[in-house]
Amino acid sequence: MGAGFLSGLRDILTCTHVVAGVLGVPPEEPELPEGRLYVDLSLARPGHRIAARVVVWTPVGGDGRGDVTVVRLLSEPPANAPVARLVDDGASPVSSTGYLKTTITAGRDGYWRYS
């Protein structure tokens, strides 16, 4: 189990360590793993699983960097599945591991920001 967000019509951005756990491969594995995994877009249609495959794999580095993966849904997501809107606000680059210990709120325009 892990978190991710729909970042395109069928692409989900998530963490490599999450997908590695599902597929049974080390998160440091340099090669793009094969195999299917199943995604539940619980905000749109809880319990409905959609098959997906890895299309971008950035392994976890020895210094903790990386840990970014994109999985592509093999069929259409529910029509009401929200697609995250990524915004370049000109702020400094962001780095995070795990869930942040801060309050995250939905912005008035539908994007996420720290408060």
All heavy atoms as an XYZ file, in Angstrom:
852
protein
N       0.846     -1.179      0.000
C       0.000      0.000      0.000
C       0.885      1.234      0.000
O       1.934      1.254      0.614
C      -0.867      0.017      1.247
C      -1.884     -1.090      1.336
S      -3.404     -0.730      0.484
C      -4.224      0.320      1.629
N       0.406      2.246     -0.697
C       1.128      3.498     -0.754
C       0.248      4.557     -1.376
O      -0.908      4.331     -1.682
N       0.829      5.717     -1.565
C       0.092      6.844     -2.137
C       0.690      7.224     -3.480
O       1.851      6.956     -3.761
C       0.147      8.026     -1.174
N      -0.118      7.865     -4.286
C       0.315      8.381     -5.568
C      -0.768      9.301     -6.075
O      -1.814      9.444     -5.453
N      -0.502      9.948     -7.198
C      -1.542     10.790     -7.774
C      -1.524     10.700     -9.284
O      -0.488     10.492     -9.904
C      -1.454     12.244     -7.290
C      -0.164     12.940     -7.635
C      -0.025     13.614     -8.837
C       0.896     12.935     -6.746
C       1.152     14.259     -9.153
C       2.072     13.585     -7.054
C       2.204     14.245     -8.264
N      -2.705     10.833     -9.846
C      -2.874     10.809    -11.282
C      -2.270     12.091    -11.837
O      -2.697     13.193    -11.488
C      -4.364     10.711    -11.607
C      -4.786     10.302    -13.005
C      -4.227      8.934    -13.380
C      -6.310     10.285    -13.102
N      -1.232     11.938    -12.678
C      -0.526     13.117    -13.184
C      -0.724     13.311    -14.685
O      -0.108     14.179    -15.292
C       0.969     13.007    -12.867
O       1.526     11.874    -13.494
N      -1.551     12.505    -15.275
C      -1.881     12.580    -16.692
C      -3.100     11.719    -16.916
O      -3.689     11.228    -15.950
N      -3.462     11.497    -18.143
C      -4.673     10.728    -18.393
C      -4.606      9.310    -17.844
O      -5.602      8.772    -17.384
C      -4.977     10.705    -19.887
C      -5.295     12.073    -20.492
C      -5.551     11.939    -21.981
C      -6.486     12.709    -19.797
N      -3.420      8.688    -17.895
C      -3.271      7.324    -17.374
C      -2.032      7.144    -16.504
O      -1.743      6.028    -16.087
C      -3.199      6.322    -18.531
C      -4.503      6.093    -19.233
C      -4.377      4.899    -20.140
N      -5.600      4.683    -20.881
C      -5.833      3.617    -21.601
N      -4.922      2.675    -21.700
N      -6.963      3.479    -22.252
N      -1.272      8.181    -16.265
C      -0.021      8.058    -15.517
C      -0.188      8.447    -14.062
O      -0.810      9.468    -13.747
C       1.071      8.928    -16.144
C       1.495      8.427    -17.507
O       1.221      7.251    -17.822
O       2.110      9.201    -18.248
N       0.389      7.626    -13.188
C       0.341      7.877    -11.753
C       1.767      8.030    -11.250
O       2.618      7.173    -11.482
C      -0.374      6.733    -11.013
C      -1.831      6.688    -11.474
C      -0.249      6.901     -9.508
C      -2.638      5.583    -10.875
N       2.017      9.130    -10.565
C       3.305      9.404     -9.953
C       3.272      8.877     -8.527
O       2.344      9.174     -7.766
C       3.582     10.906     -9.964
C       4.927     11.370     -9.458
C       6.056     10.837    -10.333
C       4.965     12.894     -9.419
N       4.260      8.064     -8.172
C       4.312      7.461     -6.849
C       5.777      7.268     -6.463
O       6.678      7.735     -7.139
C       3.516      6.133     -6.826
O       3.438      5.658     -5.475
C       4.123      5.083     -7.725
N       6.014      6.570     -5.373
C       7.371      6.313     -4.894
C       7.852      4.934     -5.341
O       7.092      3.972     -5.332
C       7.421      6.386     -3.376
S       7.075      8.025     -2.733
N       9.118      4.875     -5.702
C       9.721      3.619     -6.132
C       9.628      2.560     -5.040
O       9.324      1.398     -5.322
C      11.185      3.851     -6.542
O      11.184      4.760     -7.651
C      11.884      2.568     -6.924
N       9.869      2.953     -3.787
C       9.850      1.943     -2.717
C       8.472      1.302     -2.566
O       8.365      0.143     -2.183
C      10.360      2.525     -1.387
C       9.412      3.448     -0.701
N       9.410      4.813     -0.921
C       8.426      3.205      0.196
C       8.469      5.375     -0.176
N       7.861      4.411      0.515
N       7.418      2.041     -2.891
C       6.060      1.486     -2.818
C       5.877      0.417     -3.893
O       5.453     -0.706     -3.619
C       5.005      2.604     -2.976
C       3.610      2.024     -3.150
C       5.060      3.555     -1.794
N       6.227      0.757     -5.129
C       6.080     -0.176     -6.242
C       7.015     -1.372     -6.072
O       6.638     -2.509     -6.356
C       6.324      0.545     -7.589
C       6.274     -0.431     -8.753
C       5.301      1.663     -7.773
N       8.228     -1.121     -5.578
C       9.181     -2.212     -5.346
C       8.591     -3.233     -4.376
O       8.715     -4.446     -4.592
C      10.494     -1.650     -4.801
N       7.956     -2.761     -3.332
C       7.333     -3.661     -2.369
C       6.236     -4.500     -2.981
O       6.111     -5.695     -2.702
N       5.443     -3.896     -3.842
C       4.350     -4.612     -4.501
C       4.893     -5.662     -5.464
O       4.396     -6.789     -5.521
C       3.421     -3.623     -5.245
C       2.421     -4.361     -6.119
C       2.714     -2.718     -4.253
N       5.922     -5.286     -6.237
C       6.456     -6.208     -7.242
C       7.510     -7.166     -6.693
O       7.962     -8.056     -7.411
C       7.043     -5.411     -8.415
C       6.029     -4.599     -9.227
C       6.745     -3.798    -10.314
C       4.964     -5.491     -9.834
N       7.927     -6.970     -5.445
C       8.902     -7.878     -4.836
C      10.313     -7.698     -5.362
O      11.047     -8.674     -5.475
N      10.683     -6.465     -5.701
C      12.047     -6.173     -6.146
C      12.664     -5.154     -5.196
O      11.954     -4.395     -4.549
C      12.079     -5.629     -7.608
C      11.507     -6.638     -8.578
C      11.349     -4.312     -7.720
N      13.989     -5.114     -5.102
C      14.621     -4.121     -4.231
C      14.414     -2.711     -4.785
O      14.491     -2.515     -6.013
C      16.103     -4.488     -4.255
C      16.223     -5.778     -4.979
C      14.953     -6.016     -5.718
N      14.159     -1.723     -3.933
C      13.968     -0.353     -4.416
C      15.235      0.250     -5.025
O      15.169      1.239     -5.732
C      13.519      0.426     -3.178
C      13.913     -0.410     -2.020
C      13.979     -1.833     -2.491
N      16.376     -0.392     -4.796
C      17.648      0.069     -5.364
C      17.916     -0.547     -6.733
O      18.908     -0.219     -7.383
C      18.813     -0.299     -4.437
C      18.682      0.217     -3.019
C      17.826     -0.685     -2.120
O      17.486     -1.820     -2.525
O      17.489     -0.238     -1.013
N      17.037     -1.433     -7.192
C      17.194     -2.115     -8.475
C      17.342     -1.084     -9.599
O      16.466     -0.234     -9.774
C      15.980     -3.010     -8.744
C      15.907     -3.617    -10.121
C      17.077     -4.525    -10.438
O      17.439     -5.350     -9.578
O      17.630     -4.393    -11.530
N      18.428     -1.147    -10.370
C      18.619     -0.142    -11.424
C      17.757     -0.354    -12.676
O      17.488      0.600    -13.398
C      20.103     -0.265    -11.771
C      20.473     -1.647    -11.376
C      19.587     -2.012    -10.216
N      17.321     -1.584    -12.909
C      16.540     -1.884    -14.118
C      15.040     -1.694    -13.875
O      14.533     -2.031    -12.812
C      16.798     -3.318    -14.575
C      18.243     -3.608    -14.925
C      18.744     -2.782    -16.101
O      17.980     -2.595    -17.071
O      19.901     -2.327    -16.044
N      14.357     -1.205    -14.890
C      12.913     -1.040    -14.825
C      12.276     -2.416    -14.622
O      12.511     -3.315    -15.426
C      12.417     -0.406    -16.131
C      10.953     -0.023    -16.140
C      10.836      1.472    -16.403
C      10.226     -0.774    -17.208
N      11.486     -2.598    -13.559
C      10.915     -3.921    -13.304
C       9.732     -4.228    -14.217
O       9.032     -3.330    -14.676
C      10.456     -3.828    -11.847
C      10.174     -2.386    -11.641
C      11.139     -1.643    -12.517
N       9.556     -5.512    -14.474
C       8.411     -5.966    -15.250
C       7.327     -6.424    -14.290
O       7.560     -6.570    -13.098
C       8.831     -7.110    -16.166
C       9.829     -6.677    -17.225
C      10.184     -7.815    -18.174
O       9.475     -8.827    -18.184
O      11.174     -7.661    -18.889
N       6.184     -6.677    -14.819
C       5.090     -7.176    -14.007
C       3.971     -6.161    -13.901
O       4.150     -4.985    -14.178
N       2.825     -6.665    -13.506
C       1.641     -5.822    -13.334
C       1.409     -5.555    -11.867
O       1.720     -6.367    -11.011
C       0.402     -6.513    -13.883
C       0.290     -6.425    -15.349
C      -1.069     -6.862    -15.794
N      -1.089     -6.783    -17.249
C      -2.108     -7.130    -17.976
N      -3.193     -7.607    -17.416
N      -2.065     -7.016    -19.280
N       0.848     -4.410    -11.612
C       0.354     -4.092    -10.291
C      -1.042     -3.533    -10.466
O      -1.461     -3.245    -11.595
C       1.278     -3.113     -9.565
C       1.562     -1.791    -10.237
C       1.676     -0.714     -9.188
C       2.874     -1.894    -10.993
N      -1.767     -3.405     -9.401
C      -3.145     -2.939     -9.486
C      -3.312     -1.698     -8.632
O      -2.811     -1.627     -7.519
C      -4.113     -4.048     -9.062
C      -4.103     -5.162    -10.073
C      -3.172     -6.188     -9.989
C      -4.971     -5.140    -11.159
C      -3.122     -7.183    -10.949
C      -4.929     -6.135    -12.118
C      -4.006     -7.151    -12.007
O      -3.950     -8.131    -12.969
N      -4.006     -0.719     -9.208
C      -4.189      0.581     -8.594
C      -5.662      0.774     -8.259
O      -6.536      0.429     -9.060
C      -3.717      1.688     -9.563
C      -3.999      3.060     -9.009
C      -2.243      1.516     -9.887
N      -5.916      1.322     -7.086
C      -7.271      1.657     -6.657
C      -7.336      3.178     -6.555
O      -6.693      3.773     -5.703
C      -7.556      1.014     -5.297
C      -8.940      1.332     -4.741
O      -9.640      2.210     -5.288
O      -9.309      0.710     -3.739
N      -8.068      3.814     -7.459
C      -8.240      5.271     -7.413
C      -9.397      5.567     -6.464
O     -10.516      5.863     -6.868
C      -8.491      5.829     -8.809
C      -7.336      5.614     -9.786
C      -7.724      6.021    -11.194
C      -6.111      6.370     -9.340
N      -9.093      5.478     -5.181
C     -10.132      5.476     -4.146
C     -10.914      6.776     -4.029
O     -12.023      6.771     -3.512
C      -9.527      5.102     -2.797
O      -8.491      5.989     -2.468
N     -10.373      7.891     -4.496
C     -11.148      9.134     -4.454
C     -12.213      9.161     -5.547
O     -13.196      9.880     -5.439
C     -10.236     10.355     -4.603
C      -9.267     10.604     -3.460
C      -8.396     11.819     -3.777
C     -10.018     10.816     -2.153
N     -12.013      8.382     -6.600
C     -12.949      8.372     -7.721
C     -13.914      7.193     -7.669
O     -15.113      7.345     -7.921
C     -12.187      8.350     -9.040
N     -13.378      6.011     -7.354
C     -14.205      4.793     -7.355
C     -13.578      3.770     -6.424
O     -12.835      2.887     -6.860
C     -14.293      4.262     -8.776
C     -15.363      3.226     -8.979
C     -15.548      3.025    -10.470
N     -16.284      1.808    -10.724
C     -16.339      1.228    -11.891
N     -15.697      1.735    -12.924
N     -17.035      0.131    -12.061
N     -13.827      3.873     -5.122
C     -13.211      2.969     -4.148
C     -13.459      1.498     -4.469
O     -14.553      1.119     -4.875
C     -13.884      3.353     -2.830
C     -14.418      4.728     -3.052
C     -14.741      4.817     -4.517
N     -12.393      0.704     -4.335
C     -12.508     -0.735     -4.535
C     -12.364     -1.192     -5.973
O     -12.277     -2.384     -6.228
N     -12.344     -0.278     -6.920
C     -12.206     -0.627     -8.342
C     -10.720     -0.656     -8.680
O     -10.060      0.372     -8.699
C     -12.945      0.391     -9.207
C     -12.798      0.149    -10.673
N     -13.400     -0.909    -11.318
C     -12.117      0.818    -11.627
C     -13.096     -0.870    -12.592
N     -12.311      0.167    -12.812
N     -10.189     -1.837     -8.958
C      -8.762     -1.990     -9.247
C      -8.501     -1.932    -10.744
O      -9.220     -2.539    -11.521
C      -8.258     -3.302     -8.670
C      -8.312     -3.339     -7.159
C      -8.014     -4.697     -6.574
N      -7.371     -5.626     -7.471
C      -6.370     -6.432     -7.153
N      -5.900     -6.423     -5.942
N      -5.864     -7.267     -8.033
N      -7.445     -1.208    -11.110
C      -7.058     -1.069    -12.515
C      -5.624     -1.564    -12.661
O      -4.736     -1.160    -11.904
C      -7.149      0.400    -12.972
C      -8.570      0.930    -12.782
C      -6.710      0.546    -14.428
C      -8.710      2.421    -13.008
N      -5.386     -2.436    -13.628
C      -4.039     -2.945    -13.882
C      -3.149     -1.812    -14.391
O      -3.600     -0.912    -15.101
C      -4.083     -4.082    -14.899
N      -1.862     -1.887    -14.003
C      -0.893     -0.869    -14.415
C       0.472     -1.525    -14.571
O       0.701     -2.647    -14.109
C      -0.830      0.239    -13.375
N       1.378     -0.821    -15.261
C       2.757     -1.285    -15.401
C       3.692     -0.096    -15.192
O       3.304      1.055    -15.387
C       2.988     -1.923    -16.766
C       2.859     -0.972    -17.928
C       3.070     -1.677    -19.270
N       2.817     -0.779    -20.368
C       3.718      0.036    -20.906
N       4.949      0.058    -20.445
N       3.398      0.833    -21.903
N       4.912     -0.376    -14.832
C       5.909      0.665    -14.596
C       6.431      1.176    -15.934
O       6.812      0.399    -16.801
C       7.082      0.115    -13.752
C       8.159      1.174    -13.555
C       6.577     -0.395    -12.407
N       6.456      2.510    -16.096
C       7.002      3.107    -17.317
C       8.202      4.019    -17.033
O       8.990      4.299    -17.925
C       5.924      3.867    -18.132
C       4.896      2.894    -18.680
C       5.268      4.959    -17.316
N       8.320      4.503    -15.804
C       9.481      5.296    -15.379
C       9.876      4.787    -14.000
O       9.030      4.632    -13.124
C       9.162      6.809    -15.297
C      10.350      7.583    -14.736
C       8.750      7.352    -16.650
N      11.158      4.530    -13.812
C      11.664      3.938    -12.562
C      12.946      4.652    -12.176
O      13.926      4.599    -12.899
C      11.924      2.458    -12.802
C      12.541      1.701    -11.677
C      13.880      1.448    -11.484
C      11.866      1.046    -10.604
N      14.067      0.678    -10.377
C      12.845      0.413     -9.811
C      10.529      0.933    -10.238
C      12.525     -0.319     -8.673
C      10.217      0.202     -9.116
C      11.201     -0.412     -8.346
N      12.930      5.343    -11.065
C      14.130      5.971    -10.528
C      14.426      5.273     -9.210
O      13.709      5.468     -8.225
C      13.927      7.481    -10.297
O      13.463      8.074    -11.496
C      15.223      8.135     -9.863
N      15.454      4.413     -9.183
C      15.731      3.648     -7.966
C      16.113      4.555     -6.805
O      16.532      5.700     -6.998
C      16.895      2.749     -8.367
C      17.499      3.359     -9.569
C      16.431      4.160    -10.237
N      15.967      4.011     -5.615
C      16.386      4.722     -4.409
C      17.902      4.656     -4.347
O      18.488      3.574     -4.393
C      15.761      4.096     -3.148
C      16.254      4.805     -1.894
C      14.238      4.123     -3.225
N      18.541      5.817     -4.266
C      19.992      5.878     -4.201
C      20.503      5.681     -2.790
O      19.737      5.748     -1.815
N      21.783      5.451     -2.661
C      22.404      5.263     -1.354
C      22.250      6.467     -0.440
O      22.268      6.349      0.783
N      22.084      7.641     -1.039
C      21.907      8.865     -0.256
C      20.427      9.196     -0.042
O      20.082     10.256      0.478
C      22.605     10.041     -0.938
C      22.065     10.329     -2.330
O      21.156      9.605     -2.792
O      22.561     11.276     -2.968
N      19.536      8.282     -0.466
C      18.101      8.495     -0.291
C      17.442      9.232     -1.439
O      16.228      9.389     -1.454
N      18.230      9.691     -2.401
C      17.631     10.390     -3.547
C      16.980      9.399     -4.496
O      17.206      8.207     -4.426
C      18.695     11.185     -4.280
C      19.220     12.318     -3.460
C      20.224     13.118     -4.251
N      20.827     14.109     -3.382
C      21.308     15.248     -3.804
N      21.283     15.535     -5.089
N      21.828     16.094     -2.954
N      16.217      9.930     -5.421
C      15.493      9.080     -6.354
C      14.118      8.781     -5.801
O      13.419      9.686     -5.353
N      13.739      7.511     -5.783
C      12.472      7.062     -5.201
C      11.252      7.657     -5.902
O      10.273      7.986     -5.261
C      12.451      7.353     -3.698
C      11.481      6.439     -2.954
O      11.081      5.386     -3.484
O      11.100      6.790     -1.830
N      11.341      7.812     -7.220
C      10.207      8.324     -7.997
C       9.909      7.333     -9.119
O      10.804      6.918     -9.844
C      10.519      9.704     -8.607
C       9.369     10.187     -9.480
C      10.834     10.713     -7.515
N       8.644      6.968     -9.241
C       8.216      6.026    -10.271
C       6.911      6.503    -10.889
O       6.086      7.115    -10.216
C       8.047      4.616     -9.656
O       9.336      4.087     -9.396
C       7.318      3.666    -10.577
N       6.744      6.207    -12.167
C       5.481      6.459    -12.852
C       4.944      5.111    -13.304
O       5.660      4.334    -13.933
C       5.661      7.387    -14.078
C       4.344      7.540    -14.834
C       6.199      8.747    -13.642
N       3.694      4.842    -12.945
C       3.015      3.651    -13.446
C       1.912      4.112    -14.387
O       1.297      5.156    -14.180
C       2.457      2.750    -12.320
C       3.574      2.210    -11.459
C       1.438      3.463    -11.473
N       1.707      3.346    -15.460
C       0.692      3.681    -16.458
C      -0.465      2.696    -16.349
O      -0.261      1.481    -16.402
C       1.290      3.654    -17.850
C       0.282      4.046    -18.937
C       0.952      4.515    -20.196
N       1.697      5.741    -19.933
C       2.841      6.052    -20.544
N       3.362      5.252    -21.440
N       3.465      7.182    -20.260
N      -1.660      3.238    -16.222
C      -2.860      2.410    -16.186
C      -3.046      1.740    -17.536
O      -2.830      2.359    -18.578
C      -4.085      3.268    -15.851
C      -4.047      4.017    -14.523
C      -5.282      4.912    -14.391
C      -3.943      3.064    -13.352
N      -3.467      0.485    -17.532
C      -3.666     -0.263    -18.767
C      -5.083     -0.116    -19.315
O      -5.401     -0.657    -20.373
C      -3.315     -1.733    -18.557
C      -1.861     -1.976    -18.140
C      -1.623     -3.464    -17.932
C      -0.895     -1.400    -19.151
N      -5.923      0.602    -18.592
C      -7.262      0.933    -19.079
C      -7.620      2.315    -18.536
O      -6.907      2.861    -17.688
C      -8.290     -0.120    -18.650
O      -8.358     -0.205    -17.253
N      -8.688      2.853    -19.030
C      -9.097      4.204    -18.648
C      -9.460      4.274    -17.162
O     -10.110      3.372    -16.639
C     -10.315      4.650    -19.467
C     -10.049      4.805    -20.936
C      -9.104      5.946    -21.253
O      -9.145      6.983    -20.562
O      -8.310      5.798    -22.191
N      -9.069      5.352    -16.497
C      -9.506      5.547    -15.118
C     -10.967      6.000    -15.098
O     -11.506      6.381    -16.149
C      -8.592      6.662    -14.613
C      -8.259      7.450    -15.835
C      -8.207      6.442    -16.954
N     -11.614      5.958    -13.949
C     -12.979      6.479    -13.874
C     -13.012      7.935    -14.363
O     -12.058      8.687    -14.159
C     -13.317      6.402    -12.382
C     -12.402      5.348    -11.850
C     -11.153      5.451    -12.668
N     -14.092      8.326    -14.994
C     -14.204      9.668    -15.566
C     -14.055     10.764    -14.513
O     -13.608     11.863    -14.820
C     -15.540      9.815    -16.290
N     -14.405     10.467    -13.275
C     -14.334     11.480    -12.222
C     -13.006     11.456    -11.451
O     -12.871     12.125    -10.436
C     -15.497     11.319    -11.246
C     -15.437     10.009    -10.480
O     -14.912      9.009    -10.979
N     -15.993     10.001     -9.284
N     -12.024     10.706    -11.944
C     -10.724     10.645    -11.268
C     -10.014     11.989    -11.417
O      -9.785     12.447    -12.536
C      -9.870      9.526    -11.850
N      -9.661     12.628    -10.296
C      -9.011     13.936    -10.384
C      -7.560     13.814    -10.834
O      -6.822     12.968    -10.353
C      -9.091     14.477     -8.960
C      -9.194     13.264     -8.091
C      -9.889     12.221     -8.915
N      -7.169     14.639    -11.792
C      -5.786     14.693    -12.261
C      -5.109     15.841    -11.525
O      -5.624     16.964    -11.509
C      -5.718     14.915    -13.789
C      -4.278     15.070    -14.248
C      -6.394     13.766    -14.512
N      -3.968     15.545    -10.894
C      -3.250     16.578    -10.156
C      -2.723     17.632    -11.118
O      -2.255     17.312    -12.202
C      -2.097     15.957     -9.375
N      -2.822     18.858    -10.707
C      -2.300     19.960    -11.506
C      -0.978     20.386    -10.883
O      -0.942     20.838     -9.736
C      -3.281     21.115    -11.504
C      -2.920     22.201    -12.478
C      -4.019     23.211    -12.554
N      -4.081     23.964    -11.315
C      -4.353     25.259    -11.242
N      -4.616     25.925    -12.333
N      -4.386     25.864    -10.097
N       0.108     20.198    -11.611
C       1.418     20.563    -11.113
C       1.711     22.000    -11.522
O       1.543     22.379    -12.678
C       2.479     19.621    -11.667
C       2.215     18.137    -11.388
C       3.304     17.288    -12.016
C       2.115     17.880     -9.898
N       2.140     22.795    -10.540
C       2.343     24.220    -10.764
C       3.752     24.606    -10.370
O       4.230     24.243     -9.298
C       1.339     25.039     -9.918
C       1.573     26.530    -10.097
C      -0.085     24.675    -10.272
N       4.443     25.330    -11.235
C       5.750     25.884    -10.892
C       5.503     27.264    -10.292
O       5.178     28.212    -10.996
C       6.634     25.988    -12.135
C       8.013     26.545    -11.824
O       8.286     26.875    -10.655
O       8.818     26.655    -12.759
N       5.639     27.346     -8.966
C       5.367     28.617     -8.300
C       6.623     29.454     -8.102
O       6.597     30.485     -7.437
C       4.668     28.390     -6.961
C       5.520     27.634     -5.964
O       6.674     27.290     -6.289
O       5.036     27.387     -4.845
N       7.739     29.009     -8.674
C       8.983     29.766     -8.564
C       9.703     29.583     -7.244
O      10.733     30.196     -7.012
N       9.182     28.744     -6.374
C       9.801     28.509     -5.069
C      11.012     27.598     -5.228
O      11.281     27.056     -6.297
C       8.785     27.889     -4.116
N      11.714     27.409     -4.162
C      12.878     26.527     -4.154
C      12.463     25.102     -4.458
O      11.316     24.717     -4.234
C      13.546     26.563     -2.779
O      13.947     27.872     -2.474
N      13.396     24.289     -4.987
C      13.079     22.872     -5.220
C      12.642     22.187     -3.923
O      13.079     22.569     -2.839
C      14.398     22.290     -5.717
C      15.190     23.462     -6.191
C      14.747     24.625     -5.358
N      11.805     21.207     -4.052
C      11.271     20.496     -2.896
C      11.881     19.109     -2.817
O      12.066     18.453     -3.824
C       9.737     20.376     -3.005
C       9.172     19.539     -1.875
C       9.115     21.753     -3.019
N      12.196     18.681     -1.620
C      12.697     17.337     -1.379
C      11.938     16.772     -0.197
O      11.719     17.469      0.785
C      14.194     17.378     -1.071
O      14.652     16.099     -0.741
N      11.508     15.527     -0.299
C      10.733     14.928      0.777
C      10.932     13.427      0.797
O      11.122     12.800     -0.235
C       9.251     15.238      0.563
O       8.475     14.580      1.530
N      10.886     12.872      1.979
C      10.892     11.431      2.157
C       9.744     11.096      3.087
O       9.644     11.662      4.179
C      12.214     10.947      2.771
O      13.275     11.338      1.910
C      12.224      9.455      2.940
N       8.874     10.221      2.672
C       7.732      9.851      3.514
C       6.694     10.951      3.541
O       6.661     11.835      2.695
N       5.832     10.903      4.529
C       4.796     11.910      4.677
C       5.350     13.070      5.479
O       6.044     12.881      6.470
C       3.564     11.321      5.364
C       2.837     10.340      4.492
C       3.060      8.977      4.615
C       1.960     10.787      3.520
C       2.404      8.078      3.791
C       1.300      9.895      2.692
C       1.529      8.552      2.841
O       0.882      7.675      2.021
N       5.034     14.263      5.047
C       5.543     15.456      5.704
C       4.874     15.681      7.051
O       3.702     15.384      7.230
C       5.305     16.674      4.809
C       5.948     16.584      3.435
C       5.541     17.781      2.594
C       7.451     16.544      3.569
N       5.627     16.242      7.984
C       5.086     16.566      9.302
C       4.637     18.016      9.316
O       5.133     18.844     10.048
C       6.147     16.334     10.378
C       6.525     14.887     10.537
C       7.545     14.717     11.635
C       7.915     13.260     11.775
N       8.926     13.046     12.793
N       3.703     18.318      8.446
C       3.160     19.668      8.338
C       1.731     19.554      7.863
O       1.272     18.493      7.472
C       4.005     20.529      7.371
O       3.520     21.870      7.400
C       3.921     20.009      5.953
N       1.037     20.644      7.910
C      -0.341     20.649      7.443
C      -0.356     20.891      5.945
O       0.286     21.796      5.447
C      -1.129     21.776      8.146
O      -1.049     21.569      9.553
C      -2.576     21.776      7.709
N      -1.087     20.068      5.234
C      -1.246     20.249      3.796
C      -2.715     20.522      3.537
O      -3.587     19.810      4.019
C      -0.790     19.001      3.017
C       0.687     18.742      3.292
C      -1.049     19.160      1.532
C       1.211     17.487      2.643
N      -2.984     21.591      2.815
C      -4.370     21.949      2.529
C      -4.573     22.095      1.041
O      -3.645     22.386      0.304
C      -4.744     23.274      3.218
O      -3.851     24.285      2.757
C      -4.643     23.157      4.727
N      -5.799     21.910      0.619
C      -6.116     22.086     -0.802
C      -6.173     23.573     -1.100
O      -6.797     24.341     -0.379
C      -7.452     21.434     -1.129
N      -5.500     23.977     -2.147
C      -5.540     25.376     -2.564
C      -6.881     25.704     -3.191
O      -7.614     24.830     -3.638
N      -7.214     26.954     -3.233
C      -8.515     27.356     -3.751
C      -8.691     27.001     -5.222
O      -9.795     26.887     -5.711
C      -8.768     28.825     -3.511
C      -7.872     29.766     -4.267
C      -8.145     31.203     -3.886
N      -7.434     32.262     -4.473
C      -6.282     32.294     -5.082
N      -5.618     31.210     -5.249
N      -5.748     33.389     -5.554
N      -7.576     26.793     -5.951
C      -7.658     26.434     -7.357
C      -7.480     24.934     -7.581
O      -7.286     24.500     -8.699
C      -6.606     27.200     -8.168
C      -6.886     28.691     -8.157
O      -8.068     29.067     -8.150
O      -5.922     29.468     -8.146
N      -7.505     24.144     -6.526
C      -7.449     22.707     -6.660
C      -6.076     22.096     -6.537
O      -5.928     20.905     -6.615
N      -5.039     22.892     -6.338
C      -3.711     22.315     -6.158
C      -3.377     22.253     -4.675
O      -4.038     22.852     -3.846
C      -2.650     23.106     -6.941
C      -2.534     24.553     -6.539
C      -1.678     24.936     -5.515
C      -3.279     25.533     -7.176
C      -1.572     26.255     -5.143
C      -3.182     26.849     -6.803
C      -2.327     27.218     -5.783
O      -2.239     28.518     -5.406
N      -2.323     21.517     -4.330
C      -1.928     21.365     -2.937
C      -0.832     22.350     -2.608
O       0.020     22.653     -3.407
C      -1.432     19.943     -2.683
C      -2.519     18.941     -2.831
C      -2.877     18.281     -3.969
C      -3.438     18.530     -1.832
N      -3.950     17.464     -3.733
C      -4.311     17.577     -2.434
C      -3.602     18.830     -0.491
C      -5.321     16.964     -1.730
C      -4.617     18.201      0.201
C      -5.465     17.276     -0.403
N      -0.849     22.835     -1.394
C       0.197     23.746     -0.941
C       0.388     23.550      0.558
O      -0.472     23.032      1.249
C      -0.162     25.197     -1.243
C      -1.369     25.667     -0.440
C      -1.647     27.131     -0.639
N      -2.798     27.492      0.158
C      -3.803     28.184     -0.283
N      -3.834     28.615     -1.518
N      -4.805     28.461      0.518
N       1.510     24.008      1.056
C       1.771     23.942      2.484
C       1.217     25.187      3.125
O       1.278     26.274      2.563
C       3.272     23.864      2.753
C       3.897     22.676      2.084
C       4.708     22.837      0.980
C       3.629     21.394      2.521
C       5.267     21.756      0.333
C       4.170     20.310      1.889
C       4.982     20.498      0.793
O       5.517     19.419      0.165
N       0.667     25.029      4.326
C       0.159     26.207      5.023
C       0.891     26.408      6.335
O       1.623     25.568      6.781
C      -1.336     26.056      5.284
O      -1.588     24.920      6.088
